[in-house]
Amino acid sequence: MIFSILIFIIGLIPILLGYSLFHLYEKSKLTFLIFLYMLCITFWQIDISILYMVYPAVDEDIVTLLFRFFRLGPIAALPLILYITYEIYNSSVIRNNKILDKIAKLILNKKVIIVSFISTGIVYGINWTRYGIDHLQKLENSQLNLDYYYPVYGRLALSFNLHLLILLLLLILLAFVSHSIENNKMRSFMTTLVISSLLLFILGLTNFIPSYQVLISSIAVLIYSILILLSFIKMYNDFNHQYLNVVQRQNKLDYIGNMTASLIHEVKNTLSIIKGYSEIIPSIQKLEPQTDKMMKDVIASSKQLSNLVNAYNEFLRNDMDMEMKSENIIKCIEVAKQMMGKKLQENEVLVEINSNKKVVNAYVNETYFTQTLINLIKNAIEATPQDRENKVIKLDVTEYDSNKVIIDMYDSGEGIPPENWDKVFLPYNSTKTEGTGLGLPFCSKVIFSHRGFIDIINSTSEGTHFRIQLPRNKFIEINKDS
């Protein structure tokens, strides 16, 4: 009985660690799945501890009932490990490797996960019948001088063994697939999870050998739980460090914005005084014609400055409450191209989209980012001379590395003088007679809110080269490249 209690206590460690991870680290979908997976490991160990409940007061039928119930642990581990690796893989940037990509697409998809859950239900259902487990027989371990139960399997017991064999094969394949993850933090965690699970279940096969089933798998569970805990904490802390850098940068931007807003407030107060007195003075005394003209100029100038300040304040106060997620950049470009279709057709301008992949994801707000692309295409059309022979806007999308995506945009416009490259991103610096001067500043603000960069790389009389750089996930702080 003491061995049963000891194995039971060790078996509680995985679920306690899984529960701690879930509550301490954001209660995300990933931590919840890890919690369920740890629950399976705990169920597995409790299942083993039940076999040592050889005690006169405990009825054998109750032991059999409990053994069948907690057998859910090793059976349900298959779909859960698949689901966990599916979530990690699909939220990560993947290296270009045709073989690993084919393997990942073969085993890490929703259909396979659904089938694995259905298979789990069938195997667990068989477990509750005599076709799965006929009964428990009492055996004796002469070396340890103790009695224990050992299951006598039924005709369909092969279904359970096959289920475990598939689990082991999938873990081996997943160990290879994990190396295709670009981000070293996510790759390290997934590799640790898969390989340690593989070793754990291989050691768990000793449970099929009656004389070796006492503490080997339980000790392995203890080591496994600590490894997973440390690996997850390391990954989380590394990402959190990057996130804190991003927050620090955003706080600086907020501080600058608040200072600018305060300055605008003071300017508006001063303007109201100037405007007020300039309107009152002509009404209380007659002015000389020249002085009256000057006063009217003051009134007109103050109104213009007031409108300018209000517009700039509105530009700053546009908080752009963005809900960002991983989006396909190619799709955003296609949508922007479609929305500008009529203007492109009227001006006989073509848009070329070049990428070696159909799906290139970056961490953006789809609506705002698409509007940014629309603004850039609109500016490119308007900058293109009507007599230009080759009217083309080319967008090259590149996965630069595991951290960022680069979009290089080439237009056929008249070009921008080098001294104006920085000025075009400031409000009210339009060179167009009917321009508001807020198109490119809006683009700059949106990209900056995405923690990215937009720059002019080159500009000649034949066209301008813009470059947009965007992070690939929530926690990344990218560096600016020229």
C-alpha angles and dihedrals in degrees: 000000000000091000089053091054093045094051090044092054092048089048091058092062096078094052092046091051092044091050091049092051092049095051099037099045110055098283089257127172090257095053090047091053090047088051090054091047091051088049088057090052090050091049089051092054093045087052089056093045090054090063088065094054091107100150130135093233092055114080116227092228090058090050090051091048092050092045092054092047098050091044083085087085101071091033096053093044091083100064092037096054087047092050093048094050090044090056093046093046095048093048092051136080109251128215120234104262116139096199096048090042091056091048091049093049090048097054106018103066135103095253093057091047092051091048090049091053091049090048089050091053092050095047091046090049091052087050089065093057132068087252088071104032116008097187144309120267125203116240135176129230104210093189094057095028096230139120124233141168125252124191120247105212126222132224095283096045087112088076090067093046091048090049091054092045091054088049092054092047092049091050090053091051092045090053087063094041091054089067090065091068108106099205108080093211095055091039092053093050095047092046091050092047095049100041095044089048089050092051091044094055092043089055087044088064086075085075087075088063106075097209094050104045101094112092109340096093092038092056089046089053090053093051091042094053093050091048093051092046094051093043093051094045090051092050092046094047092049091052091043090054090055090046092053089054089053091049091049091053091048091050089055090051091049090050092052090047092051092049090050091049090052090049090050089051092054092047090052091051091051091046092053090055093048092045093046096050093042089057095043098048096064089050096055099042139021113251131208112258092251092047091046090053090050091050091051089051089052091051092047092047093048090051091049091048091047091052090047093050092047092050092048091047090052089050091053094043092056093105092187097216095211126188102201130195140152107296134176106255092198090059091051091052091048091052092049090049091050093049091051092045097111094049090045090051094047091052094039092236122152126211119212121194115197125188136136089225134052091216122046112166129204132168103260146130102254096212098049095039092050089050089052090055090048090053092049093048091047091051091047091052092049091047093053114097115235092232093053108126097208109042105181135147109199124195118191115192116199134180094222096186140316090298109047151023122221124207115194113195121193120188133184096232131132093265136242123262111247092241089061098049093100096034095060089069092056120089120265098014096120119148091197119097093227097032123120094209091230102096100087093032087056089051091049092049094049093048091046089051086054088056089248139114137243120193144159108246098180139351131187137156086276096059149298131272114215121186126202120191120193135180118247098219144015100269102043122110106196128207121232116251125191 
